[in-house]
Every structure is written in C-alpha cells, then in structure tokens.
C-alpha cells in the first residue's frame, strides 16, 4: 500500500513539473498554449505564461499556415483532408485564445488578430469529401476487403462533416459488408462412433461475441452461397472410452473419544475427593475402531483431435493445433463395520448410499464434449491473431 502511495506522489510531482516552457521547448505548441491559458485564467498577470503563450501561438499558426500553403500549391486532391484539419486547428487555437483576451505584456496590448476561417473550412470540407467519396468508391471496386475497410473510413469521414451526402449511407453499408473477414467453422468426425444429430450444433454453440468484431465474423454453419476467407476445421480423431470399473479400499479408522465419566484416582489408586468429600469424576477416554469400505465406481473418456486454420484465398494451411481433453466419472459409496464413532463426521451421511448406474458410451462422450468444447473455444481465443 505504501509503494502505491509513493508511486502516486511521484507521478503527481512529475505532472506538476510539466510547464508551459517545457512544452514550448519540446515543440508541443498547442499543449503549451492550453497550459498557459489555464494558468492565465487563474492569474491574468502571469508574465511568464503570457510570454510563452504568445511565442507558442505565433509559431503554431505560422507552421499551420505554411503547411496549408504548401499542400494547396501541391494540388493533390488527397491533401484536402489534412488541409481541413489544419484550418480546424487554426480556428480552435484562436477560439481558445479569445477566452482570455485582452492581454497585456509590459504595458502593450498583445496582438492576436481574429481571422474568420469559416469559408476556408467549408471549402476544405467540400473538397475533402469529394476526394474521400471518389477514392472510397474506387477502393470498393477492387473487391479487396482490406481496401473496403479503408473505403469505410473515407465514407465515415464524410459522414462526420455531412450527415447527408449523396449515397454515402448505402456505400457505408456496402463497405461494411465487403470489408468483413468471414470465418467458417467445420467439424469432421473421424472416429468409429456415430454421434447424435445435434452434436455439431452443441459443439459450436459458443460465445461468438468474444470472437467477433466489426471486421471479423465467425460462422458456425457454412452457407454454400457465402464466401469465406478462412475455414477452421475441428477434426475429432479419436474417442477413447475406458470400461466401467469398481474398486474397493478398506481402512481401519481409530479414534480416541469420551465414553462417559469415571472416578479420578491418585497415584496410590485412591479416590480423589473434592472439598465437600464427593468423589471427583473425569471424562473416560476410550479408543474405538471401525472398518471403512470405500467402493469407487470410475470410468473415463478421452477426446483427441486437432484444429486446422486454412486460408481460402491462398489455399494455405496457416497452423494446426492439437486438442485433447479427458473426462472422468467417479462415484464413491461407503459401508462400515464396527464402532461408527471412529469415523469422520463427513463420512457418516454417506453410509448406506447405493451404487449408481454407470453412464453409457454416449453419456460419457457428451460429458467429455463439454470439456472439448471449452478447450476449442479457448484455442480460438488464443489464435485470434491468425485471422485478419
């Protein structure tokens, strides 16, 4: 707890040491401006903050305006997005400064002339939207899902500035569908057992919300009319079932217990009496024993297989992972012969229980499948990075 407290104190001290000057020296002019404005609001006569505010504002504006002039002179349509961001920076920076004006430094009024960037921003928005729209449509034509994702970002850029722009809503829907990586799950039974008809549905009844995201979707049922980019095949290679077994363990349990009371004798075997002359009685301790017979019913099932990741477009196997789980059935009953007081309290309620029917082959397989299913899902989670 002390270590955490010390860490917090050190972190606060480091944070407190960050000054407008440090931001300025490191070329972080907008951070320097924001920091200075905060300080000046608290103290309008803070000369040091005002100095670095003016320096930071002039340099930041100069940089942005020079960059805008260069990008516009270059004449590349893809530049309009950056130009738009720069104009918005200029406007936001100006608005922040306006909140603390007027300012004076050494008797002079600081000159922060107001510039109306509205027309420049509107024009840049239109030009950027034109480029994003044309480029996005061009990317969609390629049919490549990764380019469709980039197209989606372009269309969403338009949506951020123009809620209604031509057919961009339909294009967003198209890009969303076209950009998805579809992962189909396939089950293959290579064992000697005929599994129940709903076996695969239950095996693939997984929490796909933990696997799916905007661009990757898993499908537990293959649709022949749908295109898949990856196929994940779960190959069940063997089911090993042990025979039903009954074993017995016999143990002798002994315990020292109190069995009534007895008269206390001294070292001469004379009766010890209390102050009233009555015999002193003490607990009588005896050792009791009991034979405990433990009957164990047991059976096991092992499922072995592997999981193969196959990329459809390249026709390549990405990886194959082994998968094995063991399921155990175990039931214990007890019988006793002797003094039951020698037994532990948790054993007593179990005395007299009868043997239960052993699970059949299908029941054992279903029990093992629950573990196999969980192991399969964990494998999918661990190997998500294989899917792009």
C-alpha positions as CSV (number, residue, x, y, z in Angstrom):
1,X,0.0,0.0,0.0
2,X,2.9,2.4,0.8
3,X,4.5,1.6,-2.5
4,X,1.3,2.6,-4.3
5,X,1.1,5.8,-2.3
6,X,4.7,6.7,-3.1
7,X,4.1,6.0,-6.8
8,X,1.1,8.3,-6.9
9,X,3.0,11.1,-5.1
10,X,5.9,10.8,-7.6
11,X,3.5,10.8,-10.5
12,X,1.8,13.9,-9.2
13,X,5.2,15.6,-8.7
14,X,6.3,14.7,-12.3
15,X,3.0,16.0,-13.6
16,X,3.3,19.2,-11.6
17,X,6.8,19.8,-13.1
18,X,5.4,19.9,-16.6
19,X,5.4,23.6,-17.5
20,X,4.4,25.8,-20.5
21,X,8.1,26.4,-21.1
22,X,8.8,22.7,-21.4
23,X,6.0,22.2,-23.8
24,X,7.3,25.1,-25.8
25,X,11.0,23.9,-25.8
26,X,9.8,20.4,-26.9
27,X,7.8,21.9,-29.8
28,X,4.5,21.0,-28.4
29,X,3.0,24.4,-29.0
30,X,-0.7,23.6,-28.7
31,X,-0.1,21.9,-25.4
32,X,1.9,24.9,-24.3
33,X,-1.0,27.2,-25.3
34,X,-3.6,25.1,-23.4
35,X,-1.3,25.0,-20.4
36,X,-0.7,28.8,-20.5
37,X,-4.4,29.6,-20.9
38,X,-5.2,27.6,-17.8
39,X,-2.5,29.4,-15.8
40,X,-3.5,32.8,-17.1
41,X,-7.2,32.2,-16.2
42,X,-6.0,31.7,-12.7
43,X,-3.7,34.6,-12.8
44,X,-4.1,37.1,-15.7
45,X,-0.9,38.9,-14.7
46,X,1.3,35.8,-15.0
47,X,4.0,37.4,-17.2
48,X,6.0,34.2,-17.9
49,X,2.9,32.3,-19.1
50,X,1.9,35.2,-21.3
51,X,5.3,35.3,-23.0
52,X,5.3,31.6,-23.9
53,X,1.6,31.8,-24.9
54,X,2.4,34.5,-27.5
55,X,5.5,32.6,-28.7
56,X,3.7,29.3,-29.0
57,X,0.7,30.8,-30.7
58,X,2.7,32.6,-33.4
59,X,4.9,29.6,-34.1
60,X,2.0,27.2,-34.3
61,X,0.0,29.4,-36.6
62,X,2.9,30.0,-38.8
63,X,3.6,26.3,-39.1
64,X,0.0,25.5,-40.0
65,X,-0.4,28.4,-42.5
66,X,2.9,27.4,-44.2
67,X,1.8,23.8,-44.4
68,X,-1.6,24.8,-45.8
69,X,0.1,26.9,-48.5
70,X,2.4,24.1,-49.4
71,X,-0.4,21.5,-49.6
72,X,-2.7,23.8,-51.7
73,X,0.2,24.6,-54.0
74,X,0.9,20.9,-54.5
75,X,-2.6,20.5,-55.8
76,X,-3.1,16.9,-54.8
77,X,-6.7,16.0,-54.0
78,X,-5.7,13.7,-51.1
79,X,-4.3,16.8,-49.3
80,X,-7.7,18.3,-48.6
81,X,-8.2,16.1,-45.5
82,X,-5.0,17.4,-43.9
83,X,-5.8,21.0,-45.1
84,X,-9.2,20.7,-43.4
85,X,-7.6,19.5,-40.1
86,X,-5.1,22.4,-40.2
87,X,-7.8,25.0,-40.7
88,X,-9.8,23.5,-37.8
89,X,-6.6,23.7,-35.7
90,X,-6.2,27.4,-36.5
91,X,-9.9,28.0,-35.6
92,X,-9.7,26.0,-32.3
93,X,-6.5,27.7,-31.3
94,X,-7.9,31.1,-32.0
95,X,-11.1,30.3,-30.0
96,X,-9.0,29.2,-27.0
97,X,-7.0,32.5,-27.0
98,X,-10.2,34.6,-27.4
99,X,-11.3,33.2,-24.0
100,X,-8.6,35.2,-22.1
101,X,-8.3,38.4,-24.2
102,X,-7.5,41.2,-23.8
103,X,-3.9,40.5,-22.6
104,X,-1.1,43.0,-21.8
105,X,2.6,42.4,-21.6
106,X,4.9,45.1,-20.3
107,X,2.3,47.8,-21.0
108,X,1.5,46.7,-24.6
109,X,-1.6,45.0,-25.8
110,X,-0.9,41.6,-27.3
111,X,-1.9,41.3,-30.9
112,X,-4.0,38.2,-31.6
113,X,-5.9,39.3,-34.7
114,X,-9.1,37.4,-35.3
115,X,-9.3,35.6,-38.6
116,X,-12.5,34.1,-39.9
117,X,-11.7,30.7,-41.2
118,X,-15.3,29.6,-41.9
119,X,-15.2,29.9,-45.7
120,X,-11.8,28.1,-45.8
121,X,-13.2,25.3,-43.6
122,X,-16.4,24.9,-45.6
123,X,-14.4,24.8,-48.9
124,X,-11.9,22.3,-47.5
125,X,-14.8,20.1,-46.2
126,X,-16.3,20.0,-49.7
127,X,-13.0,19.3,-51.4
128,X,-12.0,16.6,-48.9
129,X,-15.5,15.0,-49.1
130,X,-15.2,14.9,-52.9
131,X,-11.8,13.1,-52.6
132,X,-13.0,10.7,-49.9
133,X,-16.1,9.9,-51.9
134,X,-14.3,9.2,-55.2
135,X,-11.4,7.3,-53.5
136,X,-13.8,5.2,-51.4
137,X,-15.8,4.2,-54.5
138,X,-12.6,3.3,-56.3
139,X,-11.4,1.1,-53.4
140,X,-14.8,-0.7,-53.3
141,X,-14.5,-1.7,-57.0
142,X,-11.3,-3.6,-56.2
143,X,-13.2,-6.2,-54.2
144,X,-10.4,-6.4,-51.7
145,X,-11.8,-6.5,-48.1
146,X,-8.9,-4.5,-46.7
147,X,-9.4,-1.8,-49.2
148,X,-13.1,-1.9,-48.4
149,X,-12.2,-1.1,-44.8
150,X,-10.2,1.9,-45.9
151,X,-13.2,2.9,-48.1
152,X,-15.4,2.7,-45.0
153,X,-13.1,5.1,-43.1
154,X,-13.3,7.6,-46.1
155,X,-17.1,7.4,-46.1
156,X,-17.2,7.8,-42.3
157,X,-15.0,10.9,-42.7
158,X,-17.7,12.4,-45.0
159,X,-20.4,11.4,-42.6
160,X,-18.7,13.3,-39.8
161,X,-19.0,16.5,-41.7
162,X,-22.0,15.9,-43.9
163,X,-24.8,13.8,-42.3
164,X,-26.4,13.5,-45.7
165,X,-24.1,13.3,-48.7
166,X,-25.2,11.7,-52.0
167,X,-25.5,7.9,-51.5
168,X,-22.8,7.7,-48.8
169,X,-25.1,5.8,-46.3
170,X,-25.5,3.0,-48.9
171,X,-21.8,3.0,-49.6
172,X,-21.0,2.7,-45.8
173,X,-23.3,-0.4,-45.7
174,X,-21.6,-1.8,-48.8
175,X,-18.1,-1.2,-47.4
176,X,-19.1,-2.7,-44.0
177,X,-20.3,-5.9,-45.7
178,X,-17.4,-6.1,-48.2
179,X,-14.8,-5.5,-45.5
180,X,-15.7,-8.3,-43.3
181,X,-13.5,-11.4,-42.9
182,X,-15.7,-14.4,-42.8
183,X,-14.5,-17.4,-40.8
184,X,-16.4,-20.7,-41.3
185,X,-16.3,-23.5,-38.8
186,X,-16.3,-27.1,-40.0
187,X,-16.5,-30.3,-37.9
188,X,-15.1,-33.6,-39.1
189,X,-15.8,-36.8,-37.3
190,X,-13.0,-39.4,-37.9
191,X,-13.9,-41.7,-35.0
192,X,-15.7,-45.0,-35.0
193,X,-18.7,-43.5,-33.2
194,X,-21.9,-42.3,-34.7
195,X,-22.6,-39.1,-32.9
196,X,-26.0,-37.6,-32.2
197,X,-27.6,-35.4,-34.9
198,X,-27.3,-32.2,-32.8
199,X,-23.7,-32.9,-31.8
200,X,-22.1,-30.3,-34.0
201,X,-24.7,-27.6,-33.2
202,X,-24.0,-28.1,-29.5
203,X,-20.2,-28.2,-30.1
204,X,-20.3,-24.9,-32.0
205,X,-22.7,-23.2,-29.6
206,X,-20.0,-20.8,-28.5
207,X,-19.9,-17.2,-27.2
208,X,-19.0,-15.6,-30.6
209,X,-19.5,-12.1,-29.1
210,X,-16.0,-12.6,-27.7
211,X,-14.6,-13.6,-31.1
212,X,-16.4,-11.3,-33.4
213,X,-15.7,-7.7,-34.1
214,X,-16.6,-5.1,-36.7
215,X,-14.3,-6.7,-39.4
216,X,-14.1,-10.4,-38.3
217,X,-17.1,-12.7,-38.1
218,X,-17.2,-16.4,-37.2
219,X,-19.9,-18.6,-38.7
220,X,-20.7,-22.0,-37.0
221,X,-22.8,-23.0,-40.0
222,X,-21.4,-23.0,-43.5
223,X,-23.6,-21.5,-46.2
224,X,-22.5,-22.8,-49.6
225,X,-23.7,-19.5,-51.2
226,X,-21.4,-17.4,-49.0
227,X,-17.7,-16.6,-49.5
228,X,-15.4,-17.4,-46.6
229,X,-11.9,-16.2,-46.2
230,X,-10.8,-18.7,-43.6
231,X,-12.0,-22.2,-42.7
232,X,-11.3,-23.6,-39.2
233,X,-11.7,-27.3,-39.2
234,X,-12.2,-29.2,-35.9
235,X,-11.1,-32.7,-36.6
236,X,-12.2,-35.2,-33.9
237,X,-9.8,-38.1,-34.5
238,X,-10.4,-40.5,-31.6
239,X,-12.7,-41.2,-28.7
240,X,-11.2,-43.5,-26.1
241,X,-13.7,-44.9,-23.5
242,X,-12.4,-46.9,-20.6
243,X,-14.5,-49.9,-19.3
244,X,-16.6,-49.4,-16.2
245,X,-14.6,-50.3,-13.1
246,X,-15.4,-50.9,-9.5
247,X,-12.7,-50.9,-6.9
248,X,-12.6,-51.2,-3.1
249,X,-10.4,-49.7,-0.4
250,X,-10.5,-51.0,3.1
251,X,-9.2,-49.0,6.0
252,X,-9.4,-49.3,9.8
253,X,-10.3,-46.0,11.4
254,X,-9.4,-45.5,15.0
255,X,-10.2,-42.6,17.3
256,X,-10.0,-41.7,21.0
257,X,-13.3,-40.5,22.3
258,X,-15.1,-39.7,25.6
259,X,-17.2,-42.6,26.8
260,X,-18.9,-41.3,29.9
261,X,-17.0,-40.5,33.1
262,X,-15.0,-42.3,35.8
263,X,-13.8,-41.6,39.3
264,X,-10.4,-39.9,39.4
265,X,-7.7,-41.9,41.2
266,X,-4.5,-40.6,42.6
267,X,-1.1,-42.3,42.2
268,X,-2.0,-44.7,45.0
269,X,-5.2,-45.7,43.3
270,X,-7.2,-43.9,46.0
271,X,-10.3,-42.0,45.0
272,X,-9.7,-38.2,44.8
273,X,-12.4,-36.2,46.5
274,X,-13.4,-32.6,46.3
275,X,-13.7,-30.1,49.2
276,X,-17.1,-31.5,50.1
277,X,-15.9,-35.0,50.2
278,X,-17.5,-36.1,47.0
279,X,-15.6,-38.2,44.5
280,X,-14.1,-36.3,41.6
281,X,-15.2,-37.6,38.3
282,X,-13.4,-37.1,35.0
283,X,-14.1,-38.0,31.3
284,X,-13.4,-41.6,30.4
285,X,-11.4,-41.8,27.2
286,X,-11.6,-44.9,25.1
287,X,-10.2,-45.9,21.7
288,X,-12.7,-47.1,19.2
289,X,-12.2,-48.6,15.7
290,X,-14.2,-49.2,12.6
291,X,-13.6,-50.9,9.3
292,X,-14.4,-48.5,6.5
293,X,-15.0,-49.9,3.0
294,X,-14.8,-47.4,0.2
295,X,-16.4,-48.5,-3.1
296,X,-15.3,-46.5,-6.1
297,X,-17.1,-46.5,-9.5
298,X,-15.0,-45.0,-12.2
299,X,-14.9,-44.5,-16.0
300,X,-13.1,-42.2,-18.3
301,X,-13.4,-40.7,-21.8
302,X,-10.7,-39.0,-23.8
303,X,-11.3,-37.0,-26.9
304,X,-8.4,-36.2,-29.2
305,X,-8.3,-34.2,-32.3
306,X,-6.8,-31.1,-33.9
307,X,-7.8,-27.7,-35.2
308,X,-6.6,-26.5,-38.6
309,X,-6.7,-22.9,-39.8
310,X,-7.0,-22.8,-43.6
311,X,-6.8,-19.6,-45.6
312,X,-9.1,-19.9,-48.6
313,X,-7.6,-17.3,-50.9
314,X,-4.1,-18.6,-50.7
315,X,-5.1,-22.2,-50.3
316,X,-2.6,-22.4,-47.4
317,X,-2.8,-24.1,-44.0
318,X,-1.8,-21.5,-41.5
319,X,-1.5,-23.7,-38.5
320,X,-2.7,-26.9,-36.9
321,X,-3.1,-27.2,-33.2
322,X,-3.6,-30.4,-31.2
323,X,-6.6,-30.7,-28.9
324,X,-7.2,-33.3,-26.2
325,X,-9.5,-33.4,-23.2
326,X,-10.2,-36.1,-20.5
327,X,-13.4,-36.6,-18.8
328,X,-13.8,-38.7,-15.6
329,X,-16.8,-40.3,-14.0
330,X,-16.3,-41.1,-10.4
331,X,-18.8,-42.1,-7.7
332,X,-17.9,-43.3,-4.2
333,X,-20.1,-45.1,-1.6
334,X,-19.2,-46.3,1.9
335,X,-20.0,-49.2,4.2
336,X,-18.8,-49.6,7.7
337,X,-18.3,-52.5,10.2
338,X,-17.5,-51.5,13.8
339,X,-17.9,-48.6,16.1
340,X,-19.2,-45.7,13.8
341,X,-17.9,-43.2,16.3
342,X,-14.4,-43.8,14.9
343,X,-15.5,-42.2,11.5
344,X,-15.2,-38.6,10.5
345,X,-18.4,-36.6,10.5
346,X,-18.4,-36.0,6.8
347,X,-18.4,-39.8,6.1
348,X,-21.4,-40.6,8.3
349,X,-24.1,-39.1,5.9
350,X,-22.7,-41.2,3.0
351,X,-23.1,-44.5,4.7
352,X,-25.8,-46.6,3.1
353,X,-25.7,-45.0,-0.3
354,X,-26.1,-47.5,-3.1
355,X,-24.2,-47.8,-6.4
356,X,-25.5,-45.8,-9.3
357,X,-25.8,-46.9,-12.9
358,X,-22.6,-46.2,-15.0
359,X,-23.0,-43.7,-17.8
360,X,-23.3,-45.3,-21.2
361,X,-20.9,-44.5,-24.1
362,X,-22.9,-41.6,-25.4
363,X,-23.3,-40.0,-22.0
364,X,-19.6,-40.3,-21.4
365,X,-18.9,-38.7,-24.9
366,X,-21.3,-35.9,-24.1
367,X,-19.6,-35.3,-20.8
368,X,-16.2,-35.2,-22.5
369,X,-17.6,-32.9,-25.2
370,X,-18.3,-30.1,-22.7
371,X,-14.6,-30.0,-21.9
372,X,-13.6,-30.4,-25.5
373,X,-15.9,-27.5,-26.5
374,X,-14.4,-25.2,-23.8
375,X,-10.9,-26.2,-24.9
376,X,-11.8,-25.5,-28.5
377,X,-13.2,-22.1,-27.7
378,X,-10.0,-21.2,-25.7
379,X,-7.9,-22.2,-28.6
380,X,-10.0,-19.9,-30.9
381,X,-9.4,-17.0,-28.5
382,X,-5.7,-17.7,-28.2
383,X,-5.3,-17.8,-32.0
384,X,-7.4,-14.8,-33.0
385,X,-4.3,-13.1,-34.3
386,X,-4.2,-15.6,-37.2
387,X,-7.4,-14.1,-38.6
388,X,-7.0,-10.7,-40.4
